[in-house]
Amino acid sequence: MSAARRAPRSTNRSRRRSRTALLGAGAAVAALTLSACSSGGTSGGSGNTNFVTGSDGIATAGKGERQDGPKLEGETLTGKHLDVDDYKGKIVVLNVWGSWCSPCRAEAPNFAKVSKDLADKDVQFVGINTRDPQKDPALAFEKEWGIHYPSLHDPMGKLMLRFPKGTMNPKFIPSTIILDREGKIAARSQQALNEKNLRKMIDPLIAEK
């Protein structure tokens, strides 16, 4: 067979390899996108967290087995300074969210409602807004869903890296962590929460003495 006749086969094989490479790259990008905004998953990395995870994906730690929460302070979406330590003595609900995240939109009405319902129960909600380079989309998100509690602006995810090893996985957005009155990590969820499960995380801490 002449070289002229063999050339099309070589070209076809090259095209097939190129298409395969493109498909593989596309799959990798899709996987990264899904991991960056996930409503599932319970892995928080290694670390002795003392968490016990239920079938509903909610992880809890007993009163004597909790780790201290991290130092969290910075500028809020409205330009004010916020230090979570100022809420010691209250139960603090930390919700990591982004305006770009569909599961965050799904859970937002539940957070708006429960935060208002528990305002007189010494429960303070604080958002950690991440991967929103500009504040305007995040502020529009809060207005749309009636979020009135403050949110720290954390576009690069630096605050999430302050959590003790194994308690927070930056790949899972939204995530929610509850601090008890002593500022210790008492509960965690790495998925979007309905109202029932959100209250299930908070109510036992309200009842604690």
C-alpha positions in Angstrom: 0.0 0.0 0.0 1.4 3.4 -0.9 2.2 6.1 1.6 -0.6 8.3 0.1 -3.2 5.6 0.9 -1.9 5.1 4.5 -2.0 8.8 5.4 -5.8 9.1 6.0 -5.7 6.2 8.6 -2.9 8.0 10.5 -4.9 11.2 10.4 -8.1 9.5 11.6 -6.2 7.9 14.5 -4.8 11.3 15.5 -8.3 12.8 15.3 -9.7 10.1 17.5 -6.9 10.6 20.1 -7.6 14.3 20.1 -11.3 13.8 20.6 -10.6 11.3 23.5 -8.3 13.8 25.1 -10.9 16.6 24.9 -13.6 14.3 26.4 -11.2 13.4 29.2 -10.5 17.1 29.9 -14.2 17.9 29.8 -14.9 15.2 32.3 -12.2 16.5 34.7 -13.6 20.0 34.5 -17.1 18.7 35.2 -16.0 16.8 38.2 -14.2 19.8 39.6 -17.3 21.9 39.1 -19.5 19.4 40.9 -17.1 19.1 43.8 -17.0 22.9 44.2 -20.8 23.1 44.7 -22.1 19.8 46.1 -25.2 19.0 48.1 -23.8 15.7 49.2 -20.8 14.0 50.8 -19.8 13.6 54.3 -16.0 13.4 54.1 -14.2 16.2 55.8 -10.7 14.9 55.5 -8.6 13.2 58.1 -8.3 14.3 61.7 -9.6 13.2 65.1 -12.9 15.2 65.1 -14.8 12.9 67.4 -17.8 13.4 65.1 -20.5 10.7 64.9 -22.3 11.0 61.5 -26.0 10.0 61.3 -27.8 8.6 58.2 -29.0 12.2 57.5 -25.4 13.3 57.0 -25.4 15.4 60.2 -22.2 14.9 62.3 -22.2 15.7 66.0 -19.6 15.7 68.8 -20.4 15.1 72.4 -20.1 18.0 74.9 -16.8 16.7 76.3 -15.3 15.8 72.9 -15.5 19.0 71.0 -12.7 21.0 69.4 -12.3 24.7 69.6 -13.6 26.6 66.7 -11.1 28.7 64.7 -10.5 32.4 65.0 -12.9 33.9 62.4 -12.9 37.7 61.8 -12.9 40.0 58.9 -15.0 42.3 56.8 -18.7 41.6 56.1 -20.5 42.0 52.9 -21.7 45.4 54.2 -18.2 46.6 55.0 -18.3 46.1 58.8 -15.8 44.3 60.9 -17.0 41.1 62.5 -15.3 38.8 65.0 -17.1 35.6 65.8 -15.5 35.5 69.3 -17.8 38.4 70.2 -20.6 35.9 70.1 -19.2 33.6 72.9 -22.0 32.6 75.2 -24.3 32.2 72.2 -24.8 29.3 69.9 -23.3 30.3 66.5 -24.5 28.8 63.2 -21.8 29.2 60.6 -23.0 28.7 57.0 -20.6 28.6 54.1 -22.3 29.7 50.9 -21.8 31.4 47.5 -24.2 33.2 45.3 -23.2 31.0 42.4 -24.2 27.8 44.2 -27.6 26.2 43.4 -27.8 24.1 46.7 -27.1 27.4 48.6 -30.2 28.9 47.0 -32.2 25.8 47.9 -31.4 26.1 51.6 -31.4 29.9 51.9 -35.1 30.2 52.8 -34.7 27.7 55.6 -31.8 29.7 57.1 -33.7 33.0 56.8 -36.7 31.5 58.6 -34.9 29.7 61.4 -32.5 32.6 62.1 -35.5 34.8 62.7 -37.4 32.2 64.7 -34.4 31.6 67.1 -33.3 35.3 67.4 -34.5 35.4 71.0 -32.9 32.0 71.9 -29.3 33.2 72.0 -28.6 31.8 68.6 -26.5 33.8 66.2 -26.2 33.0 62.5 -23.1 34.1 60.6 -22.5 33.5 56.9 -19.2 32.9 55.3 -19.5 34.0 51.7 -16.9 32.3 49.5 -15.8 32.4 45.8 -17.7 35.6 45.1 -14.9 37.9 44.0 -17.3 40.8 44.0 -19.8 41.6 46.8 -22.7 42.7 44.6 -23.9 39.2 43.6 -23.7 38.1 47.2 -25.6 41.1 48.4 -28.3 40.5 45.8 -28.5 36.9 46.9 -29.1 38.0 50.5 -31.8 40.5 49.5 -33.6 37.9 47.3 -33.8 35.3 50.1 -34.3 37.6 53.0 -31.0 36.9 54.7 -30.6 39.5 57.5 -27.7 38.1 59.5 -24.1 39.1 58.7 -21.8 37.3 56.3 -18.0 37.5 56.3 -16.7 38.0 52.8 -14.1 35.2 52.1 -13.7 35.2 48.3 -10.5 33.1 48.4 -11.7 30.6 51.0 -9.0 31.6 53.5 -11.3 31.4 56.5 -12.3 27.8 55.7 -8.7 26.8 55.9 -8.6 27.9 59.6 -10.9 25.2 60.7 -9.4 22.2 62.6 -8.3 19.4 60.3 -11.2 17.2 59.4 -13.9 19.5 60.4 -14.3 21.5 57.2 -13.9 20.5 53.6 -13.6 23.5 51.2 -14.8 21.4 48.3 -18.3 21.1 49.8 -20.4 24.2 49.4 -22.8 24.7 51.2 -21.5 23.6 54.6 -22.8 24.4 58.0 -20.9 24.2 61.4 -22.5 24.9 64.7 -20.5 26.3 67.6 -21.7 25.7 71.2 -21.8 28.5 73.8 -18.1 28.0 74.5 -17.1 28.4 70.9 -16.5 24.7 70.3 -17.5 22.7 67.2 -20.6 20.7 68.1 -22.2 19.8 64.8 -21.5 19.8 61.0 -23.3 19.2 57.8 -21.7 19.2 54.3 -24.9 19.4 52.3 -27.8 21.7 51.8 -30.1 21.7 54.8 -33.9 21.7 55.0 -35.6 23.4 57.9 -36.1 20.1 59.8 -32.4 19.1 59.7 -31.2 22.6 60.5 -33.3 22.7 63.6 -32.1 19.2 64.4 -28.6 20.5 64.6 -29.4 23.5 66.8 -32.1 22.4 69.2 -30.0 20.0 71.3 -27.5 22.8 71.9 -30.3 25.2 73.0 -31.3 22.5 75.5 -27.7 22.0 76.9 -27.0 23.4 80.3 
